[in-house]
Amino acid sequence: MRILGGVLLAAGLALAGCATAPLPTCPAGQERLRTAQLFFGRNIGDKPGVSDAAFRKFVDDELTPRFPDGLTILDGGGQWRGPENQLIREASKVVLIVLPKTKDAGQRVDTVRAAYKTRFQQDAVLLITQASCVSF
């Protein structure tokens, strides 16, 4: 996960210019909101380690209390080149959240990311936020 952290940081920096883009004009029936995508690596060190049960407990303890209106969890997989140019692959969980219109939504996301890094000895949790047109 340490190497993934560097790759994810680079991807995050590449997308950072989008962070201040104005919200789009939405079609009738849709609302302008921000969405967040969080990418949680499941390896601990260089070995698989975060089980489905452990991730579910993390969701119950950290995500659900902070985002009780709902979220979506997807299975994912990523890959990157390690320091010796070897290809490294890792299973992941991708969490999609329509952020609430509150001043502390960003802080809640940051708290979740910090909790995951601490609980599962991770170097990074990739975060992508973007302006979105949303309807339910």
N, CA, C and O atoms as a GROMACS GRO file, in nm:
protein
  544
    1MET      N    1   0.083  -0.119   0.000
    1MET     CA    2   0.000   0.000   0.000
    1MET      C    3   0.087   0.125   0.000
    1MET      O    4   0.041   0.231  -0.042
    2ARG      N    5   0.212   0.115   0.047
    2ARG     CA    6   0.298   0.233   0.050
    2ARG      C    7   0.320   0.288  -0.090
    2ARG      O    8   0.315   0.410  -0.110
    3ILE      N    9   0.343   0.203  -0.186
    3ILE     CA   10   0.365   0.247  -0.322
    3ILE      C   11   0.237   0.301  -0.380
    3ILE      O   12   0.237   0.403  -0.450
    4LEU      N   13   0.127   0.234  -0.352
    4LEU     CA   14  -0.003   0.282  -0.398
    4LEU      C   15  -0.026   0.424  -0.351
    4LEU      O   16  -0.084   0.506  -0.422
    5GLY      N   17   0.021   0.454  -0.229
    5GLY     CA   18   0.004   0.588  -0.177
    5GLY      C   19   0.066   0.692  -0.268
    5GLY      O   20   0.006   0.797  -0.293
    6GLY      N   21   0.186   0.665  -0.319
    6GLY     CA   22   0.251   0.758  -0.410
    6GLY      C   23   0.176   0.772  -0.540
    6GLY      O   24   0.159   0.883  -0.592
    7VAL      N   25   0.130   0.661  -0.594
    7VAL     CA   26   0.052   0.664  -0.718
    7VAL      C   27  -0.078   0.739  -0.696
    7VAL      O   28  -0.118   0.822  -0.778
    8LEU      N   29  -0.144   0.710  -0.586
    8LEU     CA   30  -0.271   0.776  -0.557
    8LEU      C   31  -0.251   0.924  -0.531
    8LEU      O   32  -0.335   1.005  -0.571
    9LEU      N   33  -0.142   0.960  -0.466
    9LEU     CA   34  -0.114   1.101  -0.443
    9LEU      C   35  -0.094   1.172  -0.575
    9LEU      O   36  -0.146   1.283  -0.594
   10ALA      N   37  -0.020   1.111  -0.666
   10ALA     CA   38   0.000   1.172  -0.798
   10ALA      C   39  -0.131   1.189  -0.871
   10ALA      O   40  -0.155   1.293  -0.933
   11ALA      N   41  -0.216   1.088  -0.865
   11ALA     CA   42  -0.347   1.098  -0.931
   11ALA      C   43  -0.430   1.207  -0.867
   11ALA      O   44  -0.498   1.283  -0.935
   12GLY      N   45  -0.424   1.215  -0.735
   12GLY     CA   46  -0.500   1.319  -0.664
   12GLY      C   47  -0.451   1.458  -0.701
   12GLY      O   48  -0.532   1.549  -0.719
   13LEU      N   49  -0.319   1.475  -0.712
   13LEU     CA   50  -0.265   1.605  -0.750
   13LEU      C   51  -0.304   1.641  -0.892
   13LEU      O   52  -0.331   1.757  -0.922
   14ALA      N   53  -0.306   1.542  -0.980
   14ALA     CA   54  -0.346   1.568  -1.118
   14ALA      C   55  -0.490   1.615  -1.126
   14ALA      O   56  -0.526   1.694  -1.212
   15LEU      N   57  -0.571   1.565  -1.035
   15LEU     CA   58  -0.712   1.603  -1.034
   15LEU      C   59  -0.740   1.725  -0.948
   15LEU      O   60  -0.852   1.776  -0.947
   16ALA      N   61  -0.641   1.774  -0.876
   16ALA     CA   62  -0.663   1.884  -0.782
   16ALA      C   63  -0.715   2.009  -0.851
   16ALA      O   64  -0.790   2.085  -0.792
   17GLY      N   65  -0.675   2.031  -0.975
   17GLY     CA   66  -0.724   2.147  -1.048
   17GLY      C   67  -0.874   2.145  -1.065
   17GLY      O   68  -0.935   2.251  -1.083
   18CYS      N   69  -0.934   2.029  -1.061
   18CYS     CA   70  -1.079   2.018  -1.075
   18CYS      C   71  -1.152   2.052  -0.946
   18CYS      O   72  -1.272   2.077  -0.948
   19ALA      N   73  -1.081   2.053  -0.836
   19ALA     CA   74  -1.146   2.069  -0.706
   19ALA      C   75  -1.216   2.204  -0.691
   19ALA      O   76  -1.314   2.214  -0.617
   20THR      N   77  -1.168   2.307  -0.760
   20THR     CA   78  -1.229   2.438  -0.745
   20THR      C   79  -1.320   2.474  -0.862
   20THR      O   80  -1.366   2.588  -0.871
   21ALA      N   81  -1.345   2.380  -0.951
   21ALA     CA   82  -1.432   2.407  -1.065
   21ALA      C   83  -1.573   2.439  -1.016
   21ALA      O   84  -1.620   2.378  -0.919
   22PRO      N   85  -1.640   2.533  -1.082
   22PRO     CA   86  -1.777   2.564  -1.040
   22PRO      C   87  -1.870   2.446  -1.065
   22PRO      O   88  -1.846   2.363  -1.153
   23LEU      N   89  -1.975   2.440  -0.986
   23LEU     CA   90  -2.073   2.334  -1.004
   23LEU      C   91  -2.141   2.353  -1.139
   23LEU      O   92  -2.166   2.466  -1.180
   24PRO      N   93  -2.173   2.244  -1.207
   24PRO     CA   94  -2.237   2.256  -1.338
   24PRO      C   95  -2.380   2.307  -1.325
   24PRO      O   96  -2.442   2.297  -1.219
   25THR      N   97  -2.430   2.360  -1.436
   25THR     CA   98  -2.573   2.391  -1.443
   25THR      C   99  -2.643   2.260  -1.469
   25THR      O  100  -2.609   2.189  -1.565
   26CYS      N  101  -2.738   2.226  -1.387
   26CYS     CA  102  -2.802   2.095  -1.396
   26CYS      C  103  -2.935   2.104  -1.470
   26CYS      O  104  -3.002   2.207  -1.467
   27PRO      N  105  -2.971   1.996  -1.538
   27PRO     CA  106  -3.102   1.990  -1.604
   27PRO      C  107  -3.215   1.996  -1.501
   27PRO      O  108  -3.194   1.971  -1.382
   28ALA      N  109  -3.331   2.030  -1.548
   28ALA     CA  110  -3.449   2.034  -1.461
   28ALA      C  111  -3.465   1.900  -1.390
   28ALA      O  112  -3.449   1.794  -1.451
   29GLY      N  113  -3.497   1.906  -1.263
   29GLY     CA  114  -3.519   1.784  -1.184
   29GLY      C  115  -3.394   1.730  -1.118
   29GLY      O  116  -3.401   1.634  -1.042
   30GLN      N  117  -3.278   1.792  -1.147
   30GLN     CA  118  -3.155   1.750  -1.083
   30GLN      C  119  -3.100   1.863  -0.998
   30GLN      O  120  -3.121   1.981  -1.026
   31GLU      N  121  -3.028   1.824  -0.893
   31GLU     CA  122  -2.974   1.921  -0.797
   31GLU      C  123  -2.822   1.922  -0.804
   31GLU      O  124  -2.760   1.817  -0.821
   32ARG      N  125  -2.762   2.039  -0.790
   32ARG     CA  126  -2.616   2.050  -0.788
   32ARG      C  127  -2.565   2.012  -0.650
   32ARG      O  128  -2.598   2.076  -0.550
   33LEU      N  129  -2.484   1.908  -0.647
   33LEU     CA  130  -2.424   1.860  -0.523
   33LEU      C  131  -2.281   1.816  -0.553
   33LEU      O  132  -2.242   1.805  -0.669
   34ARG      N  133  -2.205   1.792  -0.448
   34ARG     CA  134  -2.071   1.736  -0.463
   34ARG      C  135  -2.077   1.588  -0.429
   34ARG      O  136  -2.153   1.545  -0.342
   35THR      N  137  -1.997   1.512  -0.500
   35THR     CA  138  -1.988   1.369  -0.472
   35THR      C  139  -1.843   1.335  -0.437
   35THR      O  140  -1.749   1.404  -0.477
   36ALA      N  141  -1.827   1.228  -0.362
   36ALA     CA  142  -1.694   1.181  -0.323
   36ALA      C  143  -1.680   1.034  -0.360
   36ALA      O  144  -1.773   0.955  -0.345
   37GLN      N  145  -1.562   1.001  -0.409
   37GLN     CA  146  -1.524   0.862  -0.435
   37GLN      C  147  -1.401   0.835  -0.348
   37GLN      O  148  -1.300   0.905  -0.358
   38LEU      N  149  -1.410   0.734  -0.266
   38LEU     CA  150  -1.298   0.696  -0.180
   38LEU      C  151  -1.252   0.557  -0.221
   38LEU      O  152  -1.334   0.467  -0.242
   39PHE      N  153  -1.121   0.539  -0.231
   39PHE     CA  154  -1.062   0.412  -0.273
   39PHE      C  155  -0.980   0.358  -0.156
   39PHE      O  156  -0.877   0.415  -0.119
   40PHE      N  157  -1.026   0.246  -0.100
   40PHE     CA  158  -0.965   0.185   0.017
   40PHE      C  159  -0.890   0.059  -0.025
   40PHE      O  160  -0.952  -0.040  -0.064
   41GLY      N  161  -0.756   0.062  -0.018
   41GLY     CA  162  -0.677  -0.058  -0.046
   41GLY      C  163  -0.699  -0.163   0.062
   41GLY      O  164  -0.722  -0.130   0.178
   42ARG      N  165  -0.692  -0.290   0.022
   42ARG     CA  166  -0.722  -0.398   0.116
   42ARG      C  167  -0.598  -0.476   0.160
   42ARG      O  168  -0.609  -0.566   0.243
   43ASN      N  169  -0.482  -0.444   0.106
   43ASN     CA  170  -0.360  -0.510   0.152
   43ASN      C  171  -0.313  -0.444   0.281
   43ASN      O  172  -0.333  -0.325   0.303
   44ILE      N  173  -0.250  -0.524   0.365
   44ILE     CA  174  -0.179  -0.472   0.480
   44ILE      C  175  -0.034  -0.509   0.455
   44ILE      O  176   0.003  -0.626   0.460
   45GLY      N  177   0.048  -0.409   0.430
   45GLY     CA  178   0.183  -0.434   0.383
   45GLY      C  179   0.174  -0.488   0.241
   45GLY      O  180   0.105  -0.431   0.157
   46ASP      N  181   0.242  -0.598   0.215
   46ASP     CA  182   0.238  -0.656   0.080
   46ASP      C  183   0.149  -0.779   0.073
   46ASP      O  184   0.157  -0.856  -0.022
   47LYS      N  185   0.063  -0.798   0.173
   47LYS     CA  186  -0.025  -0.916   0.177
   47LYS      C  187  -0.171  -0.874   0.191
   47LYS      O  188  -0.201  -0.772   0.253
   48PRO      N  189  -0.262  -0.954   0.133
   48PRO     CA  190  -0.405  -0.926   0.155
   48PRO      C  191  -0.433  -0.930   0.305
   48PRO      O  192  -0.382  -1.016   0.376
   49GLY      N  193  -0.515  -0.837   0.353
   49GLY     CA  194  -0.535  -0.834   0.497
   49GLY      C  195  -0.668  -0.782   0.545
   49GLY      O  196  -0.714  -0.822   0.652
   50VAL      N  197  -0.734  -0.694   0.469
   50VAL     CA  198  -0.862  -0.639   0.514
   50VAL      C  199  -0.973  -0.727   0.458
   50VAL      O  200  -1.007  -0.720   0.340
   51SER      N  201  -1.028  -0.810   0.544
   51SER     CA  202  -1.134  -0.904   0.502
   51SER      C  203  -1.264  -0.829   0.477
   51SER      O  204  -1.279  -0.712   0.514
   52ASP      N  205  -1.359  -0.898   0.414
   52ASP     CA  206  -1.492  -0.839   0.395
   52ASP      C  207  -1.556  -0.804   0.529
   52ASP      O  208  -1.617  -0.699   0.544
   53ALA      N  209  -1.541  -0.893   0.627
   53ALA     CA  210  -1.599  -0.869   0.759
   53ALA      C  211  -1.535  -0.747   0.826
   53ALA      O  212  -1.604  -0.666   0.887
   54ALA      N  213  -1.403  -0.735   0.815
   54ALA     CA  214  -1.334  -0.621   0.875
   54ALA      C  215  -1.375  -0.491   0.806
   54ALA      O  216  -1.392  -0.388   0.872
   55PHE      N  217  -1.390  -0.496   0.674
   55PHE     CA  218  -1.432  -0.374   0.604
   55PHE      C  219  -1.576  -0.338   0.641
   55PHE      O  220  -1.606  -0.220   0.661
   56ARG      N  221  -1.663  -0.437   0.651
   56ARG     CA  222  -1.802  -0.411   0.690
   56ARG      C  223  -1.807  -0.347   0.829
   56ARG      O  224  -1.885  -0.255   0.853
   57LYS      N  225  -1.725  -0.396   0.921
   57LYS     CA  226  -1.721  -0.336   1.055
   57LYS      C  227  -1.673  -0.192   1.047
   57LYS      O  228  -1.726  -0.105   1.116
   58PHE      N  229  -1.574  -0.166   0.964
   58PHE     CA  230  -1.526  -0.029   0.945
   58PHE      C  231  -1.639   0.060   0.892
   58PHE      O  232  -1.658   0.172   0.940
   59VAL      N  233  -1.713   0.010   0.794
   59VAL     CA  234  -1.827   0.086   0.741
   59VAL      C  235  -1.927   0.116   0.852
   59VAL      O  236  -1.973   0.229   0.867
   60ASP      N  237  -1.959   0.013   0.930
   60ASP     CA  238  -2.056   0.031   1.039
   60ASP      C  239  -2.007   0.129   1.146
   60ASP      O  240  -2.085   0.208   1.199
   61ASP      N  241  -1.878   0.124   1.176
   61ASP     CA  242  -1.821   0.209   1.282
   61ASP      C  243  -1.792   0.352   1.237
   61ASP      O  244  -1.811   0.446   1.314
   62GLU      N  245  -1.746   0.368   1.113
   62GLU     CA  246  -1.692   0.498   1.070
   62GLU      C  247  -1.774   0.568   0.962
   62GLU      O  248  -1.800   0.688   0.972
   63LEU      N  249  -1.814   0.495   0.859
   63LEU     CA  250  -1.884   0.559   0.746
   63LEU      C  251  -2.031   0.585   0.774
   63LEU      O  252  -2.080   0.697   0.756
   64THR      N  253  -2.102   0.483   0.817
   64THR     CA  254  -2.247   0.496   0.837
   64THR      C  255  -2.282   0.606   0.938
   64THR      O  256  -2.374   0.683   0.911
   65PRO      N  257  -2.214   0.616   1.051
   65PRO     CA  258  -2.248   0.724   1.144
   65PRO      C  259  -2.225   0.865   1.085
   65PRO      O  260  -2.296   0.959   1.120
   66ARG      N  261  -2.127   0.878   0.996
   66ARG     CA  262  -2.096   1.009   0.939
   66ARG      C  263  -2.178   1.041   0.814
   66ARG      O  264  -2.198   1.158   0.780
   67PHE      N  265  -2.226   0.937   0.747
   67PHE     CA  266  -2.306   0.955   0.625
   67PHE      C  267  -2.429   0.865   0.631
   67PHE      O  268  -2.441   0.771   0.552
   68PRO      N  269  -2.519   0.892   0.725
   68PRO     CA  270  -2.633   0.803   0.748
   68PRO      C  271  -2.736   0.803   0.635
   68PRO      O  272  -2.820   0.713   0.628
   69ASP      N  273  -2.731   0.902   0.546
   69ASP     CA  274  -2.829   0.907   0.437
   69ASP      C  275  -2.800   0.806   0.328
   69ASP      O  276  -2.885   0.780   0.243
   70GLY      N  277  -2.681   0.747   0.328
   70GLY     CA  278  -2.652   0.641   0.233
   70GLY      C  279  -2.520   0.657   0.161
   70GLY      O  280  -2.461   0.765   0.158
   71LEU      N  281  -2.476   0.547   0.104
   71LEU     CA  282  -2.353   0.540   0.027
   71LEU      C  283  -2.356   0.411  -0.053
   71LEU      O  284  -2.439   0.324  -0.028
   72THR      N  285  -2.267   0.401  -0.148
   72THR     CA  286  -2.257   0.280  -0.230
   72THR      C  287  -2.116   0.224  -0.216
   72THR      O  288  -2.018   0.300  -0.216
   73ILE      N  289  -2.105   0.092  -0.204
   73ILE     CA  290  -1.976   0.026  -0.191
   73ILE      C  291  -1.959  -0.069  -0.309
   73ILE      O  292  -2.046  -0.152  -0.336
   74LEU      N  293  -1.846  -0.056  -0.378
   74LEU     CA  294  -1.814  -0.140  -0.492
   74LEU      C  295  -1.682  -0.212  -0.467
   74LEU      O  296  -1.594  -0.159  -0.400
   75ASP      N  297  -1.669  -0.333  -0.521
   75ASP     CA  298  -1.541  -0.401  -0.520
   75ASP      C  299  -1.458  -0.348  -0.635
   75ASP      O  300  -1.509  -0.323  -0.744
   76GLY      N  301  -1.330  -0.330  -0.610
   76GLY     CA  302  -1.241  -0.278  -0.714
   76GLY      C  303  -1.108  -0.347  -0.708
   76GLY      O  304  -1.082  -0.433  -0.623
   77GLY      N  305  -1.024  -0.308  -0.798
   77GLY     CA  306  -0.888  -0.359  -0.802
   77GLY      C  307  -0.800  -0.256  -0.869
   77GLY      O  308  -0.842  -0.190  -0.964
   78GLY      N  309  -0.680  -0.241  -0.820
   78GLY     CA  310  -0.589  -0.144  -0.878
   78GLY      C  311  -0.454  -0.206  -0.903
   78GLY      O  312  -0.424  -0.317  -0.857
   79GLN      N  313  -0.373  -0.132  -0.976
   79GLN     CA  314  -0.236  -0.177  -0.999
   79GLN      C  315  -0.147  -0.057  -1.021
   79GLN      O  316  -0.193   0.050  -1.061
   80TRP      N  317  -0.019  -0.075  -0.994
   80TRP     CA  318   0.080   0.030  -1.012
   80TRP      C  319   0.217  -0.036  -1.021
   80TRP      O  320   0.232  -0.154  -0.992
   81ARG      N  321   0.317   0.043  -1.060
   81ARG     CA  322   0.454  -0.005  -1.067
   81ARG      C  323   0.524   0.023  -0.935
   81ARG      O  324   0.520   0.135  -0.884
   82GLY      N  325   0.586  -0.078  -0.882
   82GLY     CA  326   0.659  -0.064  -0.757
   82GLY      C  327   0.795   0.000  -0.778
   82GLY      O  328   0.829   0.036  -0.891
   83PRO      N  329   0.873   0.014  -0.671
   83PRO     CA  330   1.002   0.083  -0.679
   83PRO      C  331   1.103   0.010  -0.768
   83PRO      O  332   1.195   0.073  -0.820
   84GLU      N  333   1.088  -0.118  -0.786
   84GLU     CA  334   1.178  -0.193  -0.873
   84GLU      C  335   1.111  -0.226  -1.005
   84GLU      O  336   1.149  -0.322  -1.073
   85ASN      N  337   1.012  -0.145  -1.042
   85ASN     CA  338   0.938  -0.155  -1.168
   85ASN      C  339   0.853  -0.282  -1.178
   85ASN      O  340   0.812  -0.320  -1.288
   86GLN      N  341   0.828  -0.348  -1.065
   86GLN     CA  342   0.742  -0.466  -1.068
   86GLN      C  343   0.596  -0.421  -1.062
   86GLN      O  344   0.564  -0.320  -1.000
   87LEU      N  345   0.510  -0.496  -1.128
   87LEU     CA  346   0.367  -0.466  -1.127
   87LEU      C  347   0.306  -0.518  -0.997
   87LEU      O  348   0.321  -0.635  -0.964
   88ILE      N  349   0.239  -0.431  -0.925
   88ILE     CA  350   0.175  -0.466  -0.799
   88ILE      C  351   0.025  -0.448  -0.816
   88ILE      O  352  -0.021  -0.345  -0.866
   89ARG      N  353  -0.051  -0.549  -0.775
   89ARG     CA  354  -0.198  -0.543  -0.784
   89ARG      C  355  -0.255  -0.554  -0.643
   89ARG      O  356  -0.199  -0.619  -0.555
   90GLU      N  357  -0.369  -0.487  -0.624
   90GLU     CA  358  -0.432  -0.488  -0.492
   90GLU      C  359  -0.583  -0.477  -0.507
   90GLU      O  360  -0.634  -0.395  -0.583
   91ALA      N  361  -0.654  -0.562  -0.431
   91ALA     CA  362  -0.799  -0.549  -0.424
   91ALA      C  363  -0.832  -0.422  -0.346
   91ALA      O  364  -0.754  -0.377  -0.262
   92SER      N  365  -0.948  -0.366  -0.376
   92SER     CA  366  -0.988  -0.244  -0.305
   92SER      C  367  -1.139  -0.240  -0.289
   92SER      O  368  -1.212  -0.320  -0.348
   93LYS      N  369  -1.183  -0.147  -0.209
   93LYS     CA  370  -1.324  -0.112  -0.197
   93LYS      C  371  -1.336   0.033  -0.240
   93LYS      O  372  -1.256   0.118  -0.200
   94VAL      N  373  -1.436   0.061  -0.322
   94VAL     CA  374  -1.464   0.197  -0.367
   94VAL      C  375  -1.596   0.238  -0.304
   94VAL      O  376  -1.697   0.169  -0.318
   95VAL      N  377  -1.595   0.351  -0.236
   95VAL     CA  378  -1.716   0.402  -0.171
   95VAL      C  379  -1.756   0.532  -0.240
   95VAL      O  380  -1.676   0.624  -0.253
   96LEU      N  381  -1.882   0.537  -0.283
   96LEU     CA  382  -1.937   0.655  -0.348
   96LEU      C  383  -2.036   0.720  -0.253
   96LEU      O  384  -2.124   0.654  -0.198
   97ILE      N  385  -2.022   0.852  -0.235
   97ILE     CA  386  -2.109   0.925  -0.143
   97ILE      C  387  -2.155   1.054  -0.210
   97ILE      O  388  -2.073   1.128  -0.264
   98VAL      N  389  -2.285   1.081  -0.206
   98VAL     CA  390  -2.336   1.213  -0.240
   98VAL      C  391  -2.324   1.293  -0.110
   98VAL      O  392  -2.393   1.265  -0.012
   99LEU      N  393  -2.238   1.393  -0.111
   99LEU     CA  394  -2.209   1.466   0.012
   99LEU      C  395  -2.326   1.554   0.054
   99LEU      O  396  -2.390   1.618  -0.029
  100PRO      N  397  -2.352   1.557   0.183
  100PRO     CA  398  -2.459   1.644   0.232
  100PRO      C  399  -2.417   1.791   0.220
  100PRO      O  400  -2.298   1.822   0.213
  101LYS      N  401  -2.515   1.878   0.216
  101LYS     CA  402  -2.488   2.022   0.208
  101LYS      C  403  -2.460   2.078   0.347
  101LYS      O  404  -2.535   2.161   0.398
  102THR      N  405  -2.353   2.032   0.407
  102THR     CA  406  -2.314   2.080   0.539
  102THR      C  407  -2.170   2.129   0.533
  102THR      O  408  -2.092   2.083   0.450
  103LYS      N  409  -2.137   2.220   0.620
  103LYS     CA  410  -2.001   2.276   0.622
  103LYS      C  411  -1.898   2.172   0.663
  103LYS      O  412  -1.780   2.185   0.629
  104ASP      N  413  -1.940   2.070   0.736
  104ASP     CA  414  -1.844   1.973   0.786
  104ASP      C  415  -1.833   1.846   0.701
  104ASP      O  416  -1.766   1.751   0.743
  105ALA      N  417  -1.895   1.841   0.585
  105ALA     CA  418  -1.892   1.720   0.503
  105ALA      C  419  -1.748   1.680   0.468
  105ALA      O  420  -1.713   1.562   0.475
  106GLY      N  421  -1.666   1.777   0.430
  106GLY     CA  422  -1.527   1.747   0.397
  106GLY      C  423  -1.450   1.695   0.516
  106GLY      O  424  -1.369   1.603   0.503
  107GLN      N  425  -1.474   1.751   0.632
  107GLN     CA  426  -1.407   1.704   0.754
  107GLN      C  427  -1.450   1.562   0.788
  107GLN      O  428  -1.368   1.482   0.834
  108ARG      N  429  -1.575   1.531   0.765
  108ARG     CA  430  -1.623   1.394   0.791
  108ARG      C  431  -1.550   1.295   0.701
  108ARG      O  432  -1.510   1.188   0.746
  109VAL      N  433  -1.533   1.331   0.574
  109VAL     CA  434  -1.460   1.244   0.481
  109VAL      C  435  -1.316   1.227   0.528
  109VAL      O  436  -1.264   1.116   0.530
  110ASP      N  437  -1.252   1.337   0.567
  110ASP     CA  438  -1.113   1.329   0.614
  110ASP      C  439  -1.100   1.242   0.739
  110ASP      O  440  -1.002   1.170   0.754
  111THR      N  441  -1.198   1.249   0.827
  111THR     CA  442  -1.197   1.166   0.948
  111THR      C  443  -1.206   1.018   0.913
  111THR      O  444  -1.137   0.936   0.973
  112VAL      N  445  -1.290   0.984   0.816
  112VAL     CA  446  -1.303   0.845   0.771
  112VAL      C  447  -1.171   0.797   0.712
  112VAL      O  448  -1.125   0.687   0.743
  113ARG      N  449  -1.109   0.879   0.628
  113ARG     CA  450  -0.982   0.841   0.566
  113ARG      C  451  -0.875   0.816   0.673
  113ARG      O  452  -0.803   0.717   0.666
  114ALA      N  453  -0.866   0.906   0.770
  114ALA     CA  454  -0.767   0.891   0.878
  114ALA      C  455  -0.794   0.765   0.960
  114ALA      O  456  -0.700   0.694   0.998
  115ALA      N  457  -0.919   0.737   0.987
  115ALA     CA  458  -0.954   0.618   1.065
  115ALA      C  459  -0.913   0.491   0.992
  115ALA      O  460  -0.863   0.397   1.055
  116TYR      N  461  -0.934   0.485   0.861
  116TYR     CA  462  -0.897   0.366   0.784
  116TYR      C  463  -0.746   0.348   0.784
  116TYR      O  464  -0.696   0.238   0.806
  117LYS      N  465  -0.673   0.457   0.761
  117LYS     CA  466  -0.527   0.448   0.759
  117LYS      C  467  -0.474   0.398   0.893
  117LYS      O  468  -0.381   0.317   0.897
  118THR      N  469  -0.531   0.445   1.001
  118THR     CA  470  -0.488   0.401   1.134
  118THR      C  471  -0.526   0.256   1.160
  118THR      O  472  -0.442   0.177   1.204
  119ARG      N  473  -0.651   0.222   1.135
  119ARG     CA  474  -0.700   0.088   1.168
  119ARG      C  475  -0.628  -0.021   1.089
  119ARG      O  476  -0.599  -0.128   1.142
  120PHE      N  477  -0.600   0.006   0.961
  120PHE     CA  478  -0.545  -0.098   0.874
  120PHE      C  479  -0.403  -0.070   0.826
  120PHE      O  480  -0.359  -0.126   0.725
  121GLN      N  481  -0.331   0.016   0.896
  121GLN     CA  482  -0.191   0.047   0.865
  121GLN      C  483  -0.171   0.083   0.717
  121GLN      O  484  -0.085   0.026   0.650
  122GLN      N  485  -0.251   0.176   0.667
  122GLN     CA  486  -0.244   0.219   0.528
  122GLN      C  487  -0.172   0.353   0.518
  122GLN      O  488  -0.177   0.434   0.609
  123ASP      N  489  -0.105   0.373   0.406
  123ASP     CA  490  -0.038   0.501   0.382
  123ASP      C  491  -0.132   0.604   0.321
  123ASP      O  492  -0.112   0.724   0.340
  124ALA      N  493  -0.233   0.558   0.249
  124ALA     CA  494  -0.320   0.652   0.179
  124ALA      C  495  -0.458   0.593   0.155
  124ALA      O  496  -0.475   0.472   0.149
  125VAL      N  497  -0.554   0.681   0.142
  125VAL     CA  498  -0.688   0.650   0.092
  125VAL      C  499  -0.715   0.756  -0.014
  125VAL      O  500  -0.726   0.874   0.018
  126LEU      N  501  -0.726   0.713  -0.140
  126LEU     CA  502  -0.749   0.809  -0.248
  126LEU      C  503  -0.888   0.869  -0.234
  126LEU      O  504  -0.985   0.798  -0.208
  127LEU      N  505  -0.896   1.000  -0.253
  127LEU     CA  506  -1.024   1.071  -0.252
  127LEU      C  507  -1.036   1.152  -0.380
  127LEU      O  508  -0.944   1.226  -0.416
  128ILE      N  509  -1.148   1.137  -0.447
  128ILE     CA  510  -1.181   1.220  -0.563
  128ILE      C  511  -1.315   1.284  -0.532
  128ILE      O  512  -1.412   1.215  -0.504
  129THR      N  513  -1.321   1.417  -0.539
  129THR     CA  514  -1.449   1.486  -0.524
  129THR      C  515  -1.477   1.559  -0.653
  129THR      O  516  -1.386   1.602  -0.724
  130GLN      N  517  -1.605   1.573  -0.682
  130GLN     CA  518  -1.642   1.643  -0.804
  130GLN      C  519  -1.781   1.700  -0.792
  130GLN      O  520  -1.863   1.656  -0.712
  131ALA      N  521  -1.805   1.800  -0.874
  131ALA     CA  522  -1.938   1.858  -0.884
  131ALA      C  523  -2.024   1.762  -0.965
  131ALA      O  524  -1.979   1.705  -1.064
  132SER      N  525  -2.148   1.744  -0.922
  132SER     CA  526  -2.237   1.649  -0.988
  132SER      C  527  -2.379   1.703  -0.995
  132SER      O  528  -2.419   1.786  -0.914
  133CYS      N  529  -2.452   1.655  -1.092
  133CYS     CA  530  -2.596   1.679  -1.100
  133CYS      C  531  -2.663   1.552  -1.050
  133CYS      O  532  -2.639   1.444  -1.102
  134VAL      N  533  -2.748   1.565  -0.948
  134VAL     CA  534  -2.802   1.449  -0.878
  134VAL      C  535  -2.954   1.455  -0.873
  134VAL      O  536  -3.012   1.561  -0.852
  135SER      N  537  -3.016   1.340  -0.892
  135SER     CA  538  -3.159   1.328  -0.865
  135SER      C  539  -3.182   1.190  -0.805
  135SER      O  540  -3.113   1.094  -0.838
  136PHE      N  541  -3.280   1.182  -0.717
  136PHE     CA  542  -3.312   1.055  -0.652
  136PHE      C  543  -3.450   1.012  -0.694
  136PHE      O  544  -3.498   0.908  -0.651
   0.00000   0.00000   0.00000
